[in-house]
Amino acid sequence: MYRKHREGMVVHVQTTRGGVVEAVDEAALARISALGTVQLAVPRLAPGDRMRPTTDLLSSPLRVFLTGDSQEQLLADHRRIRLLADAVFRLTPR
């Protein structure tokens, strides 16, 4: 039988932005990765890829894996991720 050791969550970041990715801002990604519960932050787009507004899991531009001792910790970092996520991708000017 499985025994739970810690709380866990996967955040599929949503965006309303659209355009061509010019760069992944490593400093912005590092700010997300530095949050206490974040284990791994995976950008799903690279320079040259087209970002579209999120409609489902496959169109999420960033996936973040979290683990922590309490659900409150996870939810607090989830809120921070939502505030920081738009800075991860720089889009080409129109």
N, C-alpha and C positions, 0 to 999 in steps of 0.2 A: 504494500500500500504506500502511496506517495504521502510524504509528510512535508508540509510547506515550511520552508526555512525563512523566507523573506517575502516581502511584497514585491510585485513586479508589474511593469506596464510597458507597452510599446506605443509611442506617440507617432502617428502618421500626420505630419504637419500639413495643414491646409493653406492654400493661398488664393487670392483673388487676382494676382498679378499675371501678366502675360507678356511674352517677348522672348528674345534670344538671349541666352545666358552669355554674358561677356566674361565673367569670372566668378569663382567661388571665393568668397572672402574668408580666408583661413582664420583671421582674428575673430570674426563673428562666430565661426564654427567652434573655435577654441573657447569662447565665452560660454557656449552651450555645453561643451564637453567638460568644462570645469565645474558645473553644477554638481552638488554632492551626490545625487542619486543616478547621474548619467553614467552608463557603462560604455555606450557606443553611440555616436551620431554619424549617420550615413547619408551623405548627399546623394540623391538619385539622378541628378543632372550634372553635366559637365559643360565647360565652355563650348559654345556652338549649338548646344541643345535648345530646343524650343520649350519654354515654360508656358503652361496653359493654366487657367484657373482650375482648381481641384474639383473634380466631380465624383471621384471614387478613390479607392486605395491605390490603384495603379497610377493615378495622376498626382499623387502626393510627391512633392519634390524633396522631402527630407524625412528620414525615419530615425527615431531616437529611442534607444532601449534604456530603461531605468530599473533600478532595484533599490530597495531601502527597507528600513526597519518598520516604517509605518506608512499607511496610505496617505496620511496628511503630508509627509515629506514628499511623496511622489506628486501629489496634487499641487503642492507649492512650486515644485520645479516644472511641472507641466505648464503652469501659468507663466513662469519665467520664459520657458521655451517659446510659448506663443508670442510673447513680446519681442523676443530676439530673432525669431526665425526669418522675417523679411529681410534682414541685413545679410543673410548668408549668401544670397545670389544677387550679383550685380547684373542688371540687364542692359543691353546696348541701347543707346539713345535712339529714339524713333526718328 
